[in-house]
């Protein structure tokens, strides 16, 4: 018996659906080591949204993407947002998950410092998650998460660096079936939305004055 014979059929099916997902072209997606203690079976993907340093048509992007592309010289890529997508599977199920699968995500992007006190940051970030899942018809239940504003201040030899504010979203939800295709596609849109790339979910207002990323 080889190792694959011990992997549940539902998890193998779920992995196949991940490969079928059509993610955003701006997203650099790759498999990364999965956490070993959260579930008997897991797979993890890491993502970056990169501005390639090329001019973009007027009005085609907003937020950090617009700022980055407006200043880009064509030589250096600029990171706009990062994220992780983790699919967990426990064949015995979990009362907390309300199912046998759980999706855990993390997304981070940088803001201008003056945005740090905006009370709408958290609700807007959560709205992007909900709207992305709904727009991709990704059925789910038991969703939860936190949105965090992170202030970074530099001292000593780094004192010349400006303060920065990051928005972080940590969230998880239970997909209604082992078909994860629409969930990964929704998450792909979500990461790009954090980076400031269109399209935004209908009815959701973008966070203004995003910053382009670390210098």
N, C-alpha and C positions, 0 to 999 in steps of 0.2 A: 504494500500500500504506500503510495507516495503522499507528499504533503497536501497536494491538491484534493485528494480523495477525502480529506478531513475537513475541507472547507464547505460550509453549508451551501446548498444550491441557491438559496435566496440571495446570499451574499455574492456569489459568482454572477448571478443575474444582475444584481445592482451594479457591480463593477462594469458589466457590459453596457448598461445604460449610461454610465458616466462617460464612456468613450463615445457615445452617440451624441452627446450634448454639443450644441453649436455655441461656442463662447465668443465674446467680443474680440475683434481683431486686435484691439489696443491692449488686450490682456496677455501678459506673458505667464503661461500656466505650466506648472511642472509638478510631478509627484515628489513629495518630501517624506521624511520618516514620520510614521504615524505614532501617536501616543500608545504605549503598551498597557497601561493600567486602567484605561477608561472602559474597555469592553474586550471580549474575547477576540473580536475581529474588527479591524479598522483600516481605513485608507485615508491619506491626507494629501491635499493639493495646496501648493503655495502660488500666490499670484502677485504680480506687479503691474501697475498701469504706467506705461512709459510714454513720454512725449519725445518723439524722434528728432526734435530740433529742426523741424521744417515748418515753413509758413503754412497757415491754414486759412481757408476762405473766411471772410468776415461773417461773424454770427454763427459759425459752425460749432464753436465750443464756448464754454463759459467757465467762470471760476478759475481754479488753479491752472487748468489746461490753457485757457485763454492767456493768462499772464505768462505762463511758461513759453508758449509758442510765439508770443509777441516779442520776447526777448531772446529767443534761441538764435544761435549763429549757424546752425546746421551741422555742428561738429559733435556736440555732447548730448546724450540722452538725459532726460530729466524724469525722476521718479515722482509720480503724482499721488499714488496711493498703493498700499500693500494689503494683502489679506491671506487668510488661511481658511480652507474648507475641509472639514473632517467628517467622514461618514463612519459611524459606529454601528456594530451589529452584535446583538446578544440573542442567540437562538432561544434562550429561556424567557426572553422578554423582561421588561422592567416596569414596575408600577409607576416609577417617576417619569419614565419616557412615555408611558401609555402605549407601548408597542415594542417591537423587536429592533427597530432602527432609530437612530438619532443623528441629526446633523448639527454640528457645532461649528460656528464661524467666528472669525475675527477680522475686522477691517480697521485700517488706520490711515488718516490723511491729515496734513498740516493746514492750520488756519493762520490768519493774521492775529497777532496778540490781542487786538481790540475786540475780536469776536469772542474772547474767552468768557465774558460775562453775559452773553446772550442766552437767556433762559430757553429759547426755542431750539437750541442745538440738539438736545436730547430727543424731544418729540419729533423733530424733523428727521433725524437719523433713523429712529424706529419706524416712522412712516415710510421711509424709503424701503425698508425691509418688507413691510406688509404689502406695500403697493407692488413691489417687484414680484413677490410670490403670487399675488392675485393676477397681475398682468400676464404671467406665464402659466396661469391655471395649474399651479403646483399645489395640490391639496395637502394640508398639514393640520396638526393639532398640537396642543400643549407648548405653544411658543413662549419664550421668555428671553430676557436679555437686559443688558445695561449699556448705557451710553455715558462715556467718561470724557471730561475735558482735562488734558494733561498740560500743565505749565512747566516749561523747561527754562531754567535760568543758569547762566554760566558765570564762573568766578575764576579768580587767579589768572593763569595764563590764557584762559578762554574768555576773560571778561569782556572782550570786544565783540563777542558774538551776541546778536540781538536775542531777546527772549522769544520764545515760540510757544504756540498753543496747538496741540493735536486733538482731534476728535477720534475717539476709539469706540467701536461698537463690538460688543461680545454678545452673541445670541445663540440660541439653539431651538430646534423644533423637531417634531416627529413627522416624517413623511407618511402619507396615508397608505403607501404601497412601496414595494422594493424598486419601483421605477423612479430613478432619481434624475432623469434627464432634465425635466423642467426645473427642478430645484437648482441644479448647477447653472443652468442658463439664467435663472432669476438672480442667482448670486453674482454671476458675471456682470449683469447689468448694474447690480447694486454697487459693486466695487468701482465700476466706471462712473457711476453717479457721484460717489464720494470724491472721485478725482476731478469732477466737473465736466465730464463728457456727456453729450446728449445721447439718446433721448431721456428726458425725465419722465417718471410716471405722471399720467394725467392728473391735474389738480394738486400736485405737490410743488411748492415753491422752493427754488434752490437757495442754499445758504449763500449770502452775498459775501464778496470780498475775500475769497479764499486765497491762500498763499501758494506759491509754486513749488515748495519743497525745500529741503535743506540746501544751503549754499555750498 
